[in-house]
Amino acid sequence: MNERNIVIVNGNLCDASEYDALINSQEAYAYEVIRVIEGKPLFLEDHLERLKNTLAGIGMQCDFTAESLRADFGRLCTANGVSSDNVKIIIWEDTVCMMFTGATYPSEEMYRDGVGVGVLAAVRENPQVKISNFWLREFANRMIAENGFFEVMLANRKDCITEGSRSNMFFIKDGVVVTSPAEGVLLGITRKRIISVCEESRVPIEYREIPRKDLGDFDAAFISGTSPNVLPIRFVKDEDRMIEYDVNDGTLRRVMALYDSEIAGYLGC
């Protein structure tokens, strides 16, 4: 079979085409996305903890262990002839499906020059639980496609920036890294690790609300996530405002290097 055509459903290797329609028909499901690099799942223990929290939040039990996930990911890699990609775990009712997403990652040019981002007025109603949100995804994807953005920031009912549609957001002012308080955002694994390496390396971090009107007050900004890692933002287009950031900010480049080292250390590179 072709690359990425094999999925795991309830522990069994299956042809993805047999389950595509079933998965797409689900209005809501719990999920987790884990990056696999050369056959090794990145920050697996953190992802497993978040998956357990998600399932507990919707009254379900998590029967996975780190060992069982590693074994399943190994089977998935072997069956598809793939060693590096994102794996999505989808759970609804009594069905568990694991599949490669065919992820695309930022180019070297994007890491060097930064990317463009828009602003979308939207709220993730339960950010602590990783549940599919088709309405948000549809609106975000449309805005991204129509404007050539890499991502969109979400502005809540108080008109404060909380997170990205599929990422977390960080800003930098005078060497201080600023991000939204934990209670208002999805607790991204990359976000968690960035905070950890910043604390260990004494990079100042401030947690506070970020009013949309104040986006122009920052020196630099970046996206964090499973696929982008730490990705500089070159500009934010907010209606008729164009806000530009310094992609070569020293603190930004330091955080990028610290996170790259964190990945290498975890993978044993």
MOPE-V704546 format. One record per backbone hydrogen bond with DSSP energy under -1.0 kcal/mol. NH is the residue of the N-H (numbers start at 1). CO is the residue of the C=O. E is the energy in kcal/mol with one decimal. If there is no record, write none. Layout:
nh: <NH;NH>
co: <CO;CO>
e: <E;E>
This chain:
nh: <5;7;8;9;10;12;14;16;18;19;20;23;24;25;26;30;31;32;34;36;37;39;40;42;47;48;49;50;51;52;53;54;55;56;57;59;60;69;70;71;72;73;74;75;76;77;78;79;80;81;82;85;87;88;89;90;91;92;95;97;98;99;101;111;112;113;114;115;117;118;120;122;122;129;131;132;137;138;139;140;141;142;143;144;145;146;147;148;149;150;153;154;155;156;159;161;162;164;165;168;170;171;172;173;176;177;178;179;184;185;188;192;193;194;195;196;197;198;199;200;201;203;206;208;212;214;215;217;218;219;220;222;223;224;225;229;231;233;234;235;236;237;238;241;243;245;246;249;253;254;255;256;257;258;259;260;261;262;263;264;265;266;267;269>
co: <2;14;98;12;96;9;7;5;15;16;16;19;20;21;23;91;130;89;87;85;40;83;37;35;43;44;45;46;47;48;49;50;51;52;53;56;55;65;66;67;68;69;70;71;72;73;74;75;76;77;77;36;34;99;32;97;30;95;92;90;8;88;86;107;108;109;110;232;235;151;153;120;155;126;129;29;133;134;135;136;137;138;139;140;141;142;143;144;144;116;118;163;120;160;156;210;154;167;152;224;222;178;220;176;173;204;171;206;181;182;186;188;189;190;191;192;193;194;195;196;197;198;177;179;159;211;212;214;215;172;172;170;231;168;229;225;223;221;115;115;243;117;241;238;236;234;219;246;249;250;251;252;253;254;255;256;257;258;259;260;261;262;263;264>
e: <-1.7;-2.6;-2.5;-2.8;-2.9;-1.9;-3.1;-3.3;-1.6;-1.9;-1.3;-2.7;-2.6;-1.2;-1.5;-2.2;-2.0;-1.7;-2.7;-3.3;-2.7;-3.4;-1.9;-3.3;-1.9;-2.6;-2.0;-2.1;-2.6;-2.3;-2.0;-2.6;-2.5;-2.5;-2.0;-1.4;-3.6;-2.2;-2.4;-2.2;-2.4;-2.9;-2.2;-2.1;-2.4;-2.6;-2.4;-2.7;-1.7;-1.4;-1.8;-1.6;-3.2;-3.2;-3.1;-3.1;-2.9;-2.0;-2.9;-2.8;-2.6;-1.9;-2.3;-1.9;-1.9;-3.5;-2.3;-1.4;-1.8;-1.8;-3.4;-1.1;-1.1;-1.8;-1.5;-2.5;-2.3;-2.5;-2.2;-2.6;-2.7;-2.0;-2.2;-2.7;-2.6;-2.6;-1.5;-1.3;-1.3;-3.2;-3.2;-3.4;-2.5;-2.7;-2.2;-3.3;-2.5;-2.4;-1.7;-2.4;-2.4;-2.9;-2.7;-2.2;-1.8;-2.9;-3.9;-2.2;-1.4;-1.5;-2.0;-2.2;-2.3;-2.6;-2.5;-2.0;-2.5;-2.3;-2.4;-2.4;-1.8;-3.1;-3.0;-2.0;-2.9;-1.7;-1.6;-2.2;-1.0;-2.4;-1.6;-2.5;-2.8;-2.2;-1.2;-2.0;-2.6;-2.6;-2.6;-1.4;-2.7;-2.7;-2.4;-2.4;-2.9;-2.6;-2.6;-1.2;-2.5;-1.9;-2.5;-2.2;-1.9;-2.6;-2.5;-2.2;-2.1;-1.7;-2.2;-2.3;-2.5;-2.0;-2.4;-2.6>
